[in-house]
Amino acid sequence: MAQFAPLYQVIIEDADVDLRVEFDDAEKHGLPGPGAAFQNVIFRVKIKSPSPVEQVEKLLTHAERGCHAAQSLRAAVPVTVETEIISPG
């Protein structure tokens, strides 16, 4: 967000992003369930700025489009888990 602020002539006095997720963890505990995938992701953004609200909203829209996490979670993307086991001897 801060990197795009000059493009929109927005002054950021303070900013905070709170990320929350919802998921069913029943399967994780050996119970029937849908798996541990996120069912909902919430980004709560608070921004303190003396700049016009319209400019701040434009900045936030731009920042959301550029957020790799938000964009990746909106689309199904392949996930690969690579492991390496190193045992002594």
mmCIF file as gemmi writes it, N, C-alpha and C atoms, coordinates in Angstrom:
data_model
loop_
_atom_site.group_PDB
_atom_site.id
_atom_site.type_symbol
_atom_site.label_atom_id
_atom_site.label_alt_id
_atom_site.label_comp_id
_atom_site.label_asym_id
_atom_site.label_entity_id
_atom_site.label_seq_id
_atom_site.pdbx_PDB_ins_code
_atom_site.Cartn_x
_atom_site.Cartn_y
_atom_site.Cartn_z
_atom_site.occupancy
_atom_site.B_iso_or_equiv
_atom_site.pdbx_formal_charge
_atom_site.auth_seq_id
_atom_site.auth_asym_id
_atom_site.pdbx_PDB_model_num
ATOM 1 N N . MET Axp A 1 ? 0.826 -1.167 0 1 0 ? 1 A 1
ATOM 2 C CA . MET Axp A 1 ? 0 0 0 1 0 ? 1 A 1
ATOM 3 C C . MET Axp A 1 ? 0.886 1.253 0 1 0 ? 1 A 1
ATOM 4 N N . ALA Axp A 2 ? 1.887 1.267 0.858 1 0 ? 2 A 1
ATOM 5 C CA . ALA Axp A 2 ? 2.753 2.439 0.971 1 0 ? 2 A 1
ATOM 6 C C . ALA Axp A 2 ? 3.483 2.744 -0.336 1 0 ? 2 A 1
ATOM 7 N N . GLN Axp A 3 ? 3.866 1.688 -1.063 1 0 ? 3 A 1
ATOM 8 C CA . GLN Axp A 3 ? 4.607 1.932 -2.301 1 0 ? 3 A 1
ATOM 9 C C . GLN Axp A 3 ? 3.759 2.601 -3.37 1 0 ? 3 A 1
ATOM 10 N N . PHE Axp A 4 ? 2.428 2.425 -3.307 1 0 ? 4 A 1
ATOM 11 C CA . PHE Axp A 4 ? 1.533 3.027 -4.299 1 0 ? 4 A 1
ATOM 12 C C . PHE Axp A 4 ? 0.987 4.384 -3.862 1 0 ? 4 A 1
ATOM 13 N N . ALA Axp A 5 ? 1.157 4.744 -2.595 1 0 ? 5 A 1
ATOM 14 C CA . ALA Axp A 5 ? 0.583 5.982 -2.057 1 0 ? 5 A 1
ATOM 15 C C . ALA Axp A 5 ? 0.98 7.226 -2.85 1 0 ? 5 A 1
ATOM 16 N N . PRO Axp A 6 ? 2.246 7.388 -3.26 1 0 ? 6 A 1
ATOM 17 C CA . PRO Axp A 6 ? 2.599 8.581 -4.027 1 0 ? 6 A 1
ATOM 18 C C . PRO Axp A 6 ? 1.856 8.693 -5.366 1 0 ? 6 A 1
ATOM 19 N N . LEU Axp A 7 ? 1.511 7.55 -5.956 1 0 ? 7 A 1
ATOM 20 C CA . LEU Axp A 7 ? 0.78 7.584 -7.227 1 0 ? 7 A 1
ATOM 21 C C . LEU Axp A 7 ? -0.579 8.255 -7.092 1 0 ? 7 A 1
ATOM 22 N N . TYR Axp A 8 ? -1.158 8.148 -5.899 1 0 ? 8 A 1
ATOM 23 C CA . TYR Axp A 8 ? -2.498 8.685 -5.652 1 0 ? 8 A 1
ATOM 24 C C . TYR Axp A 8 ? -2.465 9.911 -4.743 1 0 ? 8 A 1
ATOM 25 N N . GLN Axp A 9 ? -1.267 10.409 -4.47 1 0 ? 9 A 1
ATOM 26 C CA . GLN Axp A 9 ? -1.065 11.57 -3.608 1 0 ? 9 A 1
ATOM 27 C C . GLN Axp A 9 ? -1.776 11.379 -2.27 1 0 ? 9 A 1
ATOM 28 N N . VAL Axp A 10 ? -1.551 10.197 -1.684 1 0 ? 10 A 1
ATOM 29 C CA . VAL Axp A 10 ? -2.151 9.857 -0.399 1 0 ? 10 A 1
ATOM 30 C C . VAL Axp A 10 ? -1.062 9.851 0.669 1 0 ? 10 A 1
ATOM 31 N N . ILE Axp A 11 ? -1.348 10.522 1.753 1 0 ? 11 A 1
ATOM 32 C CA . ILE Axp A 11 ? -0.464 10.516 2.911 1 0 ? 11 A 1
ATOM 33 C C . ILE Axp A 11 ? -0.997 9.46 3.884 1 0 ? 11 A 1
ATOM 34 N N . ILE Axp A 12 ? -0.131 8.542 4.258 1 0 ? 12 A 1
ATOM 35 C CA . ILE Axp A 12 ? -0.522 7.497 5.208 1 0 ? 12 A 1
ATOM 36 C C . ILE Axp A 12 ? 0.106 7.84 6.554 1 0 ? 12 A 1
ATOM 37 N N . GLU Axp A 13 ? -0.734 8.161 7.525 1 0 ? 13 A 1
ATOM 38 C CA . GLU Axp A 13 ? -0.239 8.433 8.876 1 0 ? 13 A 1
ATOM 39 C C . GLU Axp A 13 ? -0.1 7.144 9.675 1 0 ? 13 A 1
ATOM 40 N N . ASP Axp A 14 ? -1.003 6.206 9.427 1 0 ? 14 A 1
ATOM 41 C CA . ASP Axp A 14 ? -0.958 4.919 10.115 1 0 ? 14 A 1
ATOM 42 C C . ASP Axp A 14 ? -1.759 3.921 9.294 1 0 ? 14 A 1
ATOM 43 N N . ALA Axp A 15 ? -1.329 2.676 9.303 1 0 ? 15 A 1
ATOM 44 C CA . ALA Axp A 15 ? -2.057 1.632 8.58 1 0 ? 15 A 1
ATOM 45 C C . ALA Axp A 15 ? -1.904 0.318 9.32 1 0 ? 15 A 1
ATOM 46 N N . ASP Axp A 16 ? -2.938 -0.487 9.228 1 0 ? 16 A 1
ATOM 47 C CA . ASP Axp A 16 ? -2.936 -1.776 9.898 1 0 ? 16 A 1
ATOM 48 C C . ASP Axp A 16 ? -3.741 -2.755 9.05 1 0 ? 16 A 1
ATOM 49 N N . VAL Axp A 17 ? -3.206 -3.941 8.867 1 0 ? 17 A 1
ATOM 50 C CA . VAL Axp A 17 ? -3.933 -5.002 8.173 1 0 ? 17 A 1
ATOM 51 C C . VAL Axp A 17 ? -4.069 -6.167 9.144 1 0 ? 17 A 1
ATOM 52 N N . ASP Axp A 18 ? -5.289 -6.588 9.343 1 0 ? 18 A 1
ATOM 53 C CA . ASP Axp A 18 ? -5.591 -7.722 10.215 1 0 ? 18 A 1
ATOM 54 C C . ASP Axp A 18 ? -6.115 -8.839 9.323 1 0 ? 18 A 1
ATOM 55 N N . LEU Axp A 19 ? -5.424 -9.944 9.286 1 0 ? 19 A 1
ATOM 56 C CA . LEU Axp A 19 ? -5.813 -11.075 8.441 1 0 ? 19 A 1
ATOM 57 C C . LEU Axp A 19 ? -6.475 -12.138 9.298 1 0 ? 19 A 1
ATOM 58 N N . ARG Axp A 20 ? -7.682 -12.521 8.918 1 0 ? 20 A 1
ATOM 59 C CA . ARG Axp A 20 ? -8.413 -13.564 9.631 1 0 ? 20 A 1
ATOM 60 C C . ARG Axp A 20 ? -8.812 -14.641 8.639 1 0 ? 20 A 1
ATOM 61 N N . VAL Axp A 21 ? -8.83 -15.876 9.101 1 0 ? 21 A 1
ATOM 62 C CA . VAL Axp A 21 ? -9.274 -16.984 8.252 1 0 ? 21 A 1
ATOM 63 C C . VAL Axp A 21 ? -10.26 -17.843 9.029 1 0 ? 21 A 1
ATOM 64 N N . GLU Axp A 22 ? -11.142 -18.482 8.288 1 0 ? 22 A 1
ATOM 65 C CA . GLU Axp A 22 ? -12.085 -19.423 8.873 1 0 ? 22 A 1
ATOM 66 C C . GLU Axp A 22 ? -11.882 -20.769 8.194 1 0 ? 22 A 1
ATOM 67 N N . PHE Axp A 23 ? -11.847 -21.833 9.004 1 0 ? 23 A 1
ATOM 68 C CA . PHE Axp A 23 ? -11.697 -23.171 8.455 1 0 ? 23 A 1
ATOM 69 C C . PHE Axp A 23 ? -12.25 -24.18 9.451 1 0 ? 23 A 1
ATOM 70 N N . ASP Axp A 24 ? -12.579 -25.33 8.935 1 0 ? 24 A 1
ATOM 71 C CA . ASP Axp A 24 ? -13.084 -26.428 9.771 1 0 ? 24 A 1
ATOM 72 C C . ASP Axp A 24 ? -11.888 -27.337 10.047 1 0 ? 24 A 1
ATOM 73 N N . ASP Axp A 25 ? -11.528 -27.464 11.299 1 0 ? 25 A 1
ATOM 74 C CA . ASP Axp A 25 ? -10.354 -28.285 11.609 1 0 ? 25 A 1
ATOM 75 C C . ASP Axp A 25 ? -10.706 -29.67 12.134 1 0 ? 25 A 1
ATOM 76 N N . ALA Axp A 26 ? -11.936 -30.128 11.897 1 0 ? 26 A 1
ATOM 77 C CA . ALA Axp A 26 ? -12.366 -31.447 12.386 1 0 ? 26 A 1
ATOM 78 C C . ALA Axp A 26 ? -11.468 -32.562 11.859 1 0 ? 26 A 1
ATOM 79 N N . GLU Axp A 27 ? -11.188 -32.542 10.555 1 0 ? 27 A 1
ATOM 80 C CA . GLU Axp A 27 ? -10.384 -33.611 9.945 1 0 ? 27 A 1
ATOM 81 C C . GLU Axp A 27 ? -8.978 -33.659 10.552 1 0 ? 27 A 1
ATOM 82 N N . LYS Axp A 28 ? -8.47 -32.508 10.904 1 0 ? 28 A 1
ATOM 83 C CA . LYS Axp A 28 ? -7.147 -32.419 11.528 1 0 ? 28 A 1
ATOM 84 C C . LYS Axp A 28 ? -7.103 -33.207 12.84 1 0 ? 28 A 1
ATOM 85 N N . HIS Axp A 29 ? -8.252 -33.337 13.489 1 0 ? 29 A 1
ATOM 86 C CA . HIS Axp A 29 ? -8.348 -34.045 14.756 1 0 ? 29 A 1
ATOM 87 C C . HIS Axp A 29 ? -8.927 -35.455 14.609 1 0 ? 29 A 1
ATOM 88 N N . GLY Axp A 30 ? -8.927 -35.957 13.359 1 0 ? 30 A 1
ATOM 89 C CA . GLY Axp A 30 ? -9.384 -37.32 13.109 1 0 ? 30 A 1
ATOM 90 C C . GLY Axp A 30 ? -10.892 -37.47 13.023 1 0 ? 30 A 1
ATOM 91 N N . LEU Axp A 31 ? -11.61 -36.373 12.919 1 0 ? 31 A 1
ATOM 92 C CA . LEU Axp A 31 ? -13.067 -36.407 12.797 1 0 ? 31 A 1
ATOM 93 C C . LEU Axp A 31 ? -13.463 -36.169 11.346 1 0 ? 31 A 1
ATOM 94 N N . PRO Axp A 32 ? -14.66 -36.576 10.951 1 0 ? 32 A 1
ATOM 95 C CA . PRO Axp A 32 ? -15.093 -36.292 9.584 1 0 ? 32 A 1
ATOM 96 C C . PRO Axp A 32 ? -15.179 -34.785 9.359 1 0 ? 32 A 1
ATOM 97 N N . GLY Axp A 33 ? -14.75 -34.363 8.211 1 0 ? 33 A 1
ATOM 98 C CA . GLY Axp A 33 ? -14.806 -32.933 7.901 1 0 ? 33 A 1
ATOM 99 C C . GLY Axp A 33 ? -14.321 -32.659 6.496 1 0 ? 33 A 1
ATOM 100 N N . PRO Axp A 34 ? -14.418 -31.426 6.067 1 0 ? 34 A 1
ATOM 101 C CA . PRO Axp A 34 ? -14.072 -31.07 4.687 1 0 ? 34 A 1
ATOM 102 C C . PRO Axp A 34 ? -12.575 -30.9 4.44 1 0 ? 34 A 1
ATOM 103 N N . GLY Axp A 35 ? -11.748 -31.089 5.43 1 0 ? 35 A 1
ATOM 104 C CA . GLY Axp A 35 ? -10.324 -30.818 5.278 1 0 ? 35 A 1
ATOM 105 C C . GLY Axp A 35 ? -10.016 -29.48 5.929 1 0 ? 35 A 1
ATOM 106 N N . ALA Axp A 36 ? -8.77 -29.131 5.98 1 0 ? 36 A 1
ATOM 107 C CA . ALA Axp A 36 ? -8.366 -27.933 6.714 1 0 ? 36 A 1
ATOM 108 C C . ALA Axp A 36 ? -8.191 -26.709 5.819 1 0 ? 36 A 1
ATOM 109 N N . ALA Axp A 37 ? -8.727 -26.744 4.605 1 0 ? 37 A 1
ATOM 110 C CA . ALA Axp A 37 ? -8.595 -25.6 3.7 1 0 ? 37 A 1
ATOM 111 C C . ALA Axp A 37 ? -9.374 -24.414 4.242 1 0 ? 37 A 1
ATOM 112 N N . PHE Axp A 38 ? -8.875 -23.217 3.977 1 0 ? 38 A 1
ATOM 113 C CA . PHE Axp A 38 ? -9.606 -22.014 4.369 1 0 ? 38 A 1
ATOM 114 C C . PHE Axp A 38 ? -10.965 -22.002 3.693 1 0 ? 38 A 1
ATOM 115 N N . GLN Axp A 39 ? -11.972 -21.625 4.431 1 0 ? 39 A 1
ATOM 116 C CA . GLN Axp A 39 ? -13.313 -21.473 3.877 1 0 ? 39 A 1
ATOM 117 C C . GLN Axp A 39 ? -13.642 -20.01 3.657 1 0 ? 39 A 1
ATOM 118 N N . ASN Axp A 40 ? -12.921 -19.138 4.347 1 0 ? 40 A 1
ATOM 119 C CA . ASN Axp A 40 ? -13.122 -17.706 4.19 1 0 ? 40 A 1
ATOM 120 C C . ASN Axp A 40 ? -11.849 -17.006 4.643 1 0 ? 40 A 1
ATOM 121 N N . VAL Axp A 41 ? -11.472 -15.962 3.937 1 0 ? 41 A 1
ATOM 122 C CA . VAL Axp A 41 ? -10.307 -15.163 4.292 1 0 ? 41 A 1
ATOM 123 C C . VAL Axp A 41 ? -10.763 -13.71 4.346 1 0 ? 41 A 1
ATOM 124 N N . ILE Axp A 42 ? -10.415 -13.034 5.425 1 0 ? 42 A 1
ATOM 125 C CA . ILE Axp A 42 ? -10.832 -11.644 5.594 1 0 ? 42 A 1
ATOM 126 C C . ILE Axp A 42 ? -9.588 -10.79 5.838 1 0 ? 42 A 1
ATOM 127 N N . PHE Axp A 43 ? -9.381 -9.8 4.978 1 0 ? 43 A 1
ATOM 128 C CA . PHE Axp A 43 ? -8.349 -8.796 5.175 1 0 ? 43 A 1
ATOM 129 C C . PHE Axp A 43 ? -9.063 -7.541 5.698 1 0 ? 43 A 1
ATOM 130 N N . ARG Axp A 44 ? -8.789 -7.145 6.934 1 0 ? 44 A 1
ATOM 131 C CA . ARG Axp A 44 ? -9.36 -5.908 7.479 1 0 ? 44 A 1
ATOM 132 C C . ARG Axp A 44 ? -8.273 -4.851 7.424 1 0 ? 44 A 1
ATOM 133 N N . VAL Axp A 45 ? -8.519 -3.825 6.64 1 0 ? 45 A 1
ATOM 134 C CA . VAL Axp A 45 ? -7.527 -2.77 6.45 1 0 ? 45 A 1
ATOM 135 C C . VAL Axp A 45 ? -8.012 -1.494 7.135 1 0 ? 45 A 1
ATOM 136 N N . LYS Axp A 46 ? -7.171 -0.948 8 1 0 ? 46 A 1
ATOM 137 C CA . LYS Axp A 46 ? -7.445 0.345 8.627 1 0 ? 46 A 1
ATOM 138 C C . LYS Axp A 46 ? -6.361 1.293 8.16 1 0 ? 46 A 1
ATOM 139 N N . ILE Axp A 47 ? -6.763 2.452 7.714 1 0 ? 47 A 1
ATOM 140 C CA . ILE Axp A 47 ? -5.787 3.428 7.261 1 0 ? 47 A 1
ATOM 141 C C . ILE Axp A 47 ? -6.174 4.796 7.795 1 0 ? 47 A 1
ATOM 142 N N . LYS Axp A 48 ? -5.199 5.491 8.373 1 0 ? 48 A 1
ATOM 143 C CA . LYS Axp A 48 ? -5.406 6.85 8.868 1 0 ? 48 A 1
ATOM 144 C C . LYS Axp A 48 ? -4.709 7.787 7.901 1 0 ? 48 A 1
ATOM 145 N N . SER Axp A 49 ? -5.479 8.686 7.312 1 0 ? 49 A 1
ATOM 146 C CA . SER Axp A 49 ? -4.931 9.567 6.299 1 0 ? 49 A 1
ATOM 147 C C . SER Axp A 49 ? -5.708 10.885 6.253 1 0 ? 49 A 1
ATOM 148 N N . PRO Axp A 50 ? -4.989 11.995 6.123 1 0 ? 50 A 1
ATOM 149 C CA . PRO Axp A 50 ? -5.663 13.283 5.945 1 0 ? 50 A 1
ATOM 150 C C . PRO Axp A 50 ? -6.056 13.521 4.482 1 0 ? 50 A 1
ATOM 151 N N . SER Axp A 51 ? -5.698 12.596 3.608 1 0 ? 51 A 1
ATOM 152 C CA . SER Axp A 51 ? -5.979 12.738 2.177 1 0 ? 51 A 1
ATOM 153 C C . SER Axp A 51 ? -7.466 12.549 1.905 1 0 ? 51 A 1
ATOM 154 N N . PRO Axp A 52 ? -7.96 13.056 0.759 1 0 ? 52 A 1
ATOM 155 C CA . PRO Axp A 52 ? -9.376 12.874 0.415 1 0 ? 52 A 1
ATOM 156 C C . PRO Axp A 52 ? -9.747 11.387 0.354 1 0 ? 52 A 1
ATOM 157 N N . VAL Axp A 53 ? -10.923 11.068 0.878 1 0 ? 53 A 1
ATOM 158 C CA . VAL Axp A 53 ? -11.392 9.683 0.942 1 0 ? 53 A 1
ATOM 159 C C . VAL Axp A 53 ? -11.364 9.033 -0.438 1 0 ? 53 A 1
ATOM 160 N N . GLU Axp A 54 ? -11.739 9.778 -1.469 1 0 ? 54 A 1
ATOM 161 C CA . GLU Axp A 54 ? -11.764 9.212 -2.829 1 0 ? 54 A 1
ATOM 162 C C . GLU Axp A 54 ? -10.378 8.747 -3.257 1 0 ? 54 A 1
ATOM 163 N N . GLN Axp A 55 ? -9.342 9.501 -2.899 1 0 ? 55 A 1
ATOM 164 C CA . GLN Axp A 55 ? -7.982 9.123 -3.272 1 0 ? 55 A 1
ATOM 165 C C . GLN Axp A 55 ? -7.533 7.899 -2.486 1 0 ? 55 A 1
ATOM 166 N N . VAL Axp A 56 ? -7.891 7.856 -1.214 1 0 ? 56 A 1
ATOM 167 C CA . VAL Axp A 56 ? -7.529 6.697 -0.388 1 0 ? 56 A 1
ATOM 168 C C . VAL Axp A 56 ? -8.21 5.442 -0.923 1 0 ? 56 A 1
ATOM 169 N N . GLU Axp A 57 ? -9.469 5.555 -1.319 1 0 ? 57 A 1
ATOM 170 C CA . GLU Axp A 57 ? -10.182 4.405 -1.884 1 0 ? 57 A 1
ATOM 171 C C . GLU Axp A 57 ? -9.526 3.927 -3.177 1 0 ? 57 A 1
ATOM 172 N N . LYS Axp A 58 ? -9.081 4.864 -4.014 1 0 ? 58 A 1
ATOM 173 C CA . LYS Axp A 58 ? -8.37 4.48 -5.251 1 0 ? 58 A 1
ATOM 174 C C . LYS Axp A 58 ? -7.078 3.755 -4.914 1 0 ? 58 A 1
ATOM 175 N N . LEU Axp A 59 ? -6.364 4.258 -3.911 1 0 ? 59 A 1
ATOM 176 C CA . LEU Axp A 59 ? -5.126 3.607 -3.473 1 0 ? 59 A 1
ATOM 177 C C . LEU Axp A 59 ? -5.402 2.186 -2.993 1 0 ? 59 A 1
ATOM 178 N N . LEU Axp A 60 ? -6.44 2.024 -2.169 1 0 ? 60 A 1
ATOM 179 C CA . LEU Axp A 60 ? -6.747 0.695 -1.633 1 0 ? 60 A 1
ATOM 180 C C . LEU Axp A 60 ? -7.151 -0.281 -2.735 1 0 ? 60 A 1
ATOM 181 N N . THR Axp A 61 ? -7.887 0.199 -3.728 1 0 ? 61 A 1
ATOM 182 C CA . THR Axp A 61 ? -8.262 -0.647 -4.868 1 0 ? 61 A 1
ATOM 183 C C . THR Axp A 61 ? -7.013 -1.109 -5.615 1 0 ? 61 A 1
ATOM 184 N N . HIS Axp A 62 ? -6.094 -0.178 -5.849 1 0 ? 62 A 1
ATOM 185 C CA . HIS Axp A 62 ? -4.845 -0.501 -6.54 1 0 ? 62 A 1
ATOM 186 C C . HIS Axp A 62 ? -4.026 -1.503 -5.712 1 0 ? 62 A 1
ATOM 187 N N . ALA Axp A 63 ? -3.916 -1.253 -4.422 1 0 ? 63 A 1
ATOM 188 C CA . ALA Axp A 63 ? -3.133 -2.132 -3.553 1 0 ? 63 A 1
ATOM 189 C C . ALA Axp A 63 ? -3.727 -3.539 -3.518 1 0 ? 63 A 1
ATOM 190 N N . GLU Axp A 64 ? -5.051 -3.633 -3.505 1 0 ? 64 A 1
ATOM 191 C CA . GLU Axp A 64 ? -5.692 -4.956 -3.501 1 0 ? 64 A 1
ATOM 192 C C . GLU Axp A 64 ? -5.388 -5.709 -4.796 1 0 ? 64 A 1
ATOM 193 N N . ARG Axp A 65 ? -5.424 -5.012 -5.924 1 0 ? 65 A 1
ATOM 194 C CA . ARG Axp A 65 ? -5.103 -5.66 -7.202 1 0 ? 65 A 1
ATOM 195 C C . ARG Axp A 65 ? -3.656 -6.157 -7.21 1 0 ? 65 A 1
ATOM 196 N N . GLY Axp A 66 ? -2.786 -5.458 -6.5 1 0 ? 66 A 1
ATOM 197 C CA . GLY Axp A 66 ? -1.373 -5.824 -6.479 1 0 ? 66 A 1
ATOM 198 C C . GLY Axp A 66 ? -0.995 -6.777 -5.363 1 0 ? 66 A 1
ATOM 199 N N . CYS Axp A 67 ? -1.956 -7.174 -4.545 1 0 ? 67 A 1
ATOM 200 C CA . CYS Axp A 67 ? -1.669 -8.057 -3.404 1 0 ? 67 A 1
ATOM 201 C C . CYS Axp A 67 ? -1.611 -9.51 -3.879 1 0 ? 67 A 1
ATOM 202 N N . HIS Axp A 68 ? -0.42 -10.082 -3.855 1 0 ? 68 A 1
ATOM 203 C CA . HIS Axp A 68 ? -0.249 -11.462 -4.332 1 0 ? 68 A 1
ATOM 204 C C . HIS Axp A 68 ? -1.072 -12.446 -3.503 1 0 ? 68 A 1
ATOM 205 N N . ALA Axp A 69 ? -1.145 -12.232 -2.202 1 0 ? 69 A 1
ATOM 206 C CA . ALA Axp A 69 ? -1.902 -13.158 -1.346 1 0 ? 69 A 1
ATOM 207 C C . ALA Axp A 69 ? -3.381 -13.129 -1.702 1 0 ? 69 A 1
ATOM 208 N N . ALA Axp A 70 ? -3.965 -11.945 -1.779 1 0 ? 70 A 1
ATOM 209 C CA . ALA Axp A 70 ? -5.397 -11.846 -2.091 1 0 ? 70 A 1
ATOM 210 C C . ALA Axp A 70 ? -5.709 -12.412 -3.468 1 0 ? 70 A 1
ATOM 211 N N . GLN Axp A 71 ? -4.883 -12.083 -4.443 1 0 ? 71 A 1
ATOM 212 C CA . GLN Axp A 71 ? -5.14 -12.564 -5.81 1 0 ? 71 A 1
ATOM 213 C C . GLN Axp A 71 ? -4.962 -14.076 -5.912 1 0 ? 71 A 1
ATOM 214 N N . SER Axp A 72 ? -3.965 -14.622 -5.232 1 0 ? 72 A 1
ATOM 215 C CA . SER Axp A 72 ? -3.728 -16.065 -5.285 1 0 ? 72 A 1
ATOM 216 C C . SER Axp A 72 ? -4.842 -16.845 -4.598 1 0 ? 72 A 1
ATOM 217 N N . LEU Axp A 73 ? -5.365 -16.306 -3.5 1 0 ? 73 A 1
ATOM 218 C CA . LEU Axp A 73 ? -6.432 -16.997 -2.789 1 0 ? 73 A 1
ATOM 219 C C . LEU Axp A 73 ? -7.754 -16.958 -3.557 1 0 ? 73 A 1
ATOM 220 N N . ARG Axp A 74 ? -7.901 -15.999 -4.472 1 0 ? 74 A 1
ATOM 221 C CA . ARG Axp A 74 ? -9.124 -15.911 -5.28 1 0 ? 74 A 1
ATOM 222 C C . ARG Axp A 74 ? -9.141 -16.937 -6.413 1 0 ? 74 A 1
ATOM 223 N N . ALA Axp A 75 ? -7.986 -17.443 -6.777 1 0 ? 75 A 1
ATOM 224 C CA . ALA Axp A 75 ? -7.887 -18.372 -7.905 1 0 ? 75 A 1
ATOM 225 C C . ALA Axp A 75 ? -7.342 -19.709 -7.413 1 0 ? 75 A 1
ATOM 226 N N . ALA Axp A 76 ? -7.764 -20.754 -8.051 1 0 ? 76 A 1
ATOM 227 C CA . ALA Axp A 76 ? -7.196 -22.064 -7.719 1 0 ? 76 A 1
ATOM 228 C C . ALA Axp A 76 ? -5.783 -22.118 -8.29 1 0 ? 76 A 1
ATOM 229 N N . VAL Axp A 77 ? -4.822 -22.295 -7.434 1 0 ? 77 A 1
ATOM 230 C CA . VAL Axp A 77 ? -3.431 -22.387 -7.887 1 0 ? 77 A 1
ATOM 231 C C . VAL Axp A 77 ? -2.836 -23.704 -7.397 1 0 ? 77 A 1
ATOM 232 N N . PRO Axp A 78 ? -1.978 -24.295 -8.194 1 0 ? 78 A 1
ATOM 233 C CA . PRO Axp A 78 ? -1.353 -25.533 -7.75 1 0 ? 78 A 1
ATOM 234 C C . PRO Axp A 78 ? -0.46 -25.266 -6.534 1 0 ? 78 A 1
ATOM 235 N N . VAL Axp A 79 ? -0.468 -26.193 -5.625 1 0 ? 79 A 1
ATOM 236 C CA . VAL Axp A 79 ? 0.388 -26.107 -4.447 1 0 ? 79 A 1
ATOM 237 C C . VAL Axp A 79 ? 1.255 -27.352 -4.423 1 0 ? 79 A 1
ATOM 238 N N . THR Axp A 80 ? 2.54 -27.148 -4.336 1 0 ? 80 A 1
ATOM 239 C CA . THR Axp A 80 ? 3.489 -28.251 -4.279 1 0 ? 80 A 1
ATOM 240 C C . THR Axp A 80 ? 4.187 -28.197 -2.934 1 0 ? 80 A 1
ATOM 241 N N . VAL Axp A 81 ? 4.21 -29.314 -2.252 1 0 ? 81 A 1
ATOM 242 C CA . VAL Axp A 81 ? 4.936 -29.406 -0.996 1 0 ? 81 A 1
ATOM 243 C C . VAL Axp A 81 ? 6.186 -30.21 -1.27 1 0 ? 81 A 1
ATOM 244 N N . GLU Axp A 82 ? 7.334 -29.589 -1.109 1 0 ? 82 A 1
ATOM 245 C CA . GLU Axp A 82 ? 8.606 -30.281 -1.318 1 0 ? 82 A 1
ATOM 246 C C . GLU Axp A 82 ? 9.236 -30.525 0.043 1 0 ? 82 A 1
ATOM 247 N N . THR Axp A 83 ? 9.624 -31.743 0.271 1 0 ? 83 A 1
ATOM 248 C CA . THR Axp A 83 ? 10.235 -32.083 1.55 1 0 ? 83 A 1
ATOM 249 C C . THR Axp A 83 ? 11.619 -32.68 1.319 1 0 ? 83 A 1
ATOM 250 N N . GLU Axp A 84 ? 12.452 -32.5 2.299 1 0 ? 84 A 1
ATOM 251 C CA . GLU Axp A 84 ? 13.775 -33.103 2.274 1 0 ? 84 A 1
ATOM 252 C C . GLU Axp A 84 ? 14.048 -33.622 3.674 1 0 ? 84 A 1
ATOM 253 N N . ILE Axp A 85 ? 14.34 -34.889 3.767 1 0 ? 85 A 1
ATOM 254 C CA . ILE Axp A 85 ? 14.626 -35.498 5.064 1 0 ? 85 A 1
ATOM 255 C C . ILE Axp A 85 ? 16.122 -35.752 5.123 1 0 ? 85 A 1
ATOM 256 N N . ILE Axp A 86 ? 16.732 -35.183 6.121 1 0 ? 86 A 1
ATOM 257 C CA . ILE Axp A 86 ? 18.17 -35.384 6.307 1 0 ? 86 A 1
ATOM 258 C C . ILE Axp A 86 ? 18.342 -36.144 7.607 1 0 ? 86 A 1
ATOM 259 N N . SER Axp A 87 ? 18.861 -37.343 7.495 1 0 ? 87 A 1
ATOM 260 C CA . SER Axp A 87 ? 19.081 -38.136 8.715 1 0 ? 87 A 1
ATOM 261 C C . SER Axp A 87 ? 20.578 -38.313 8.923 1 0 ? 87 A 1
ATOM 262 N N . PRO Axp A 88 ? 20.96 -38.307 10.17 1 0 ? 88 A 1
ATOM 263 C CA . PRO Axp A 88 ? 22.397 -38.454 10.451 1 0 ? 88 A 1
ATOM 264 C C . PRO Axp A 88 ? 22.909 -39.83 10.022 1 0 ? 88 A 1
ATOM 265 N N . GLY Axp A 89 ? 24.127 -39.823 9.523 1 0 ? 89 A 1
ATOM 266 C CA . GLY Axp A 89 ? 24.799 -41.08 9.213 1 0 ? 89 A 1
ATOM 267 C C . GLY Axp A 89 ? 24.462 -41.561 7.915 1 0 ? 89 A 1
